[in-house]
Amino acid sequence: MSGTDGEIAEPEAVRVLRLRLALAREERERDRERDERARMAKERDWEIQQQRAAMQAANQNTTGTRPAAKAEIHNLLPKMTEGEDTLEFFQTFERASLLNKIDPSDNESE
């Protein structure tokens, strides 16, 4: 009952069980790697969500404050060009003022 290369021949059932065991190990390793990739993807998603939340909070803080200098306010508001509809310009001006939380008293000429 000796096999090639000096190995002892083992029964077919034992060989099948060894192959099944090796297959089960490979499947377990594949599942473990898949689970690890899924965990890492969830962690990346969580980090991205945290960064987005932080950026949105920072953006809300910066848009929530009004500019300190009139020069900065001037840059936020639309400029009227020749041939532009007057009513449309003032509606846009008002919307820009409201969105940027500009105090109406700052819009008055000195």
C-alpha positions in Angstrom: 0.0 0.0 0.0 2.7 2.4 -0.7 2.1 5.4 -3.0 4.5 7.3 -5.2 7.5 9.2 -3.8 7.5 7.1 -0.6 4.2 8.3 0.7 1.8 5.9 2.3 -1.4 5.6 0.4 -4.4 6.8 2.4 -7.9 5.6 2.0 -10.1 7.6 -0.4 -12.4 8.7 2.4 -9.6 10.3 4.3 -8.3 12.1 1.2 -11.8 13.4 0.6 -12.1 14.6 4.2 -8.7 16.4 3.9 -9.9 18.1 0.7 -13.1 19.2 2.4 -11.2 20.5 5.4 -8.9 22.5 3.1 -11.9 23.8 1.2 -13.6 24.8 4.4 -10.5 26.7 5.6 -10.2 28.5 2.3 -13.9 29.5 2.5 -13.5 30.7 6.0 -10.5 32.7 5.1 -12.4 34.2 2.1 -15.3 35.1 4.3 -13.0 36.7 6.9 -11.4 38.8 4.2 -14.8 39.8 2.8 -16.0 40.8 6.3 -12.8 42.8 6.9 -13.2 44.7 3.6 -16.9 45.4 4.6 -15.8 46.6 8.0 -13.2 48.9 6.5 -15.7 50.3 3.9 -18.1 51.1 6.8 -15.3 52.8 8.7 -14.4 54.9 5.6 -18.1 55.8 5.1 -18.3 56.8 8.7 -15.2 59.0 8.4 -16.6 60.6 5.3 -19.9 61.3 7.0 -18.1 62.9 10.0 -16.0 65.1 7.6 -19.1 66.2 5.7 -20.9 67.0 9.0 -17.9 69.0 10.2 -17.7 70.8 6.8 -21.4 71.6 6.9 -21.1 72.9 10.5 -18.1 75.0 9.5 -20.0 76.4 6.4 -23.0 77.2 8.6 -20.8 79.0 11.0 -19.2 81.1 8.3 -22.4 81.9 6.4 -24.2 82.7 9.7 -21.9 85.6 10.5 -22.2 88.8 8.5 -19.1 90.5 7.0 -17.4 93.0 9.2 -16.4 95.6 6.6 -18.6 97.3 4.0 -16.0 96.3 1.4 -16.8 92.7 2.1 -20.6 93.3 1.8 -20.1 95.0 -1.5 -18.4 91.9 -2.9 -21.4 89.7 -1.8 -24.1 91.8 -3.5 -24.9 91.8 -7.2 -23.9 94.7 -9.5 -26.3 96.3 -11.9 -25.2 96.3 -15.5 -26.4 98.4 -18.4 -29.5 96.9 -20.0 -30.4 94.8 -17.0 -34.0 94.7 -15.8 -34.2 97.0 -12.8 -36.9 94.9 -11.0 -34.9 91.7 -11.4 -31.7 93.4 -10.1 -33.4 94.6 -6.9 -35.0 91.2 -6.3 -31.6 89.6 -6.7 -30.1 92.2 -4.5 -32.7 91.6 -1.8 -32.2 87.8 -2.0 -28.5 88.1 -1.7 -28.9 90.4 1.3 -31.2 88.0 3.0 -29.1 84.9 2.2 -25.9 86.6 3.5 -27.7 88.0 6.6 -26.7 91.5 5.7 -28.3 94.2 8.0 -30.5 96.5 5.9 -28.9 99.5 7.6 -25.5 98.5 6.1 -27.0 98.9 2.6 -27.7 102.6 3.1 -25.4 105.1 1.6 -23.4 107.3 3.9 
